[in-house]
């Protein structure tokens, strides 16, 4: 499971300190002629003999953060969790107690309750790093979210009260301010774009409250999307990250911050060598705005998108799965004003090729009121739409398609796809917990072994579109599917609503069933 961590630590493999210059230093008997000409690992750089000098320099710039939050013991909240128990079933398999990134800021905490008080104090631990001698500190927002009091402990055990001066929940970053008696040592940001997979990294933090803990590893991957939000572009590292490391820095070998440690992938809550850090170049942009305004302004066009797949690309007549598939357009948004539609594939932004992961990031970084050109693919043809981007609204919500009041209850079997559907009525809304304004056609049964079963569709999923046709009734759906078959397409491209999410799938027609 993926968790935000108030505690992160970085594990170091024995090989991290192995004298790599020894490898391939001498010819090895039995190697083929081709193998003998492989470039020695030492040619790419030696493993450090020690990280001690670097750690000594950087340790004073990293701080421990603790928080207190008053909670009513009679109320059970989403944040009221105690993850001290092992996150595994009796059979040893891992279990998911909470959705990814669902408020893990109190994973490592102590619960104190005054018998004479109706409130209890919840303590959380995290990390941060100093970016200004006057006492400005960067951390994760989830570390200090909802805190009544924030305390910062320096490397020399000086304890200072802190206040939040800015936060951005979309990137999970926050700025704190303390008032030290003398200037503090500071970190410097590096250029995360220059860091490569395989580069050494060093992390300092407070895993499980153990302050000043140093761990090392390498950059394992770049550009990771871990479903935290639309701006996911994480650095993956094998440097162990545990509870308490959240908000701490990930350094390169120059001692520059190239990431903010934020999350781990773990079945039990402990490090298994898969950690994630917000790249410094993204963090710098956010932090500069937080220092100036206390909040972050982002540009926005108002579309919901998903990654392309090979089968969807084939269904749409595209030769590759490059691009972002539009699943919805928000009412009153720049995208709606430019006539962007669900089912369009956005291929380029100002002639630059994009993917679903990169589009929100690129748009967010552009100044508001700028005109951009989106190259799209619509109904088998390329098209260019000009859009004037705007500042993102504070509350970014979608407006559902207006309900078709003429829909009638009509249960129908769609044998070619292996499912049974029905117009939505009050009974089905209650049975499948559908939103009051949900429109479309609800799936009520799936045939085992059918295309729908193979795509893991479930009763209660709602079909709201076929290609670029809105579906508001069974009659709409049948008409749209007939058109798909008439054009001799091998599969139907369906837009599904599942809980709060929308996504496209392809279902191959199976005329034998």
Helices and strands as residue ranges (DSSP letters): E 2-4, G 14-17, G 20-22, H 33-36, G 41-44, H 52-58, G 59-61, E 62-72, E 109-113, E 119-132, E 136-140, H 141-144, E 149-153, E 159-168, E 173-177, E 188-189, G 192-194, E 200-205, G 207-209, E 213-224, E 234-237, E 249-251, E 256-265, E 275-279, H 280-293, E 299-300, E 303-307, H 310-316, E 324-329, H 334-337, E 345-349, E 352-353, H 356-364, E 371-378, E 381-388, E 390-391, E 412-414, E 419-423, H 426-432, E 441-446, H 451-454, E 462-466, E 469-470, H 474-486, E 491-498, E 501-508
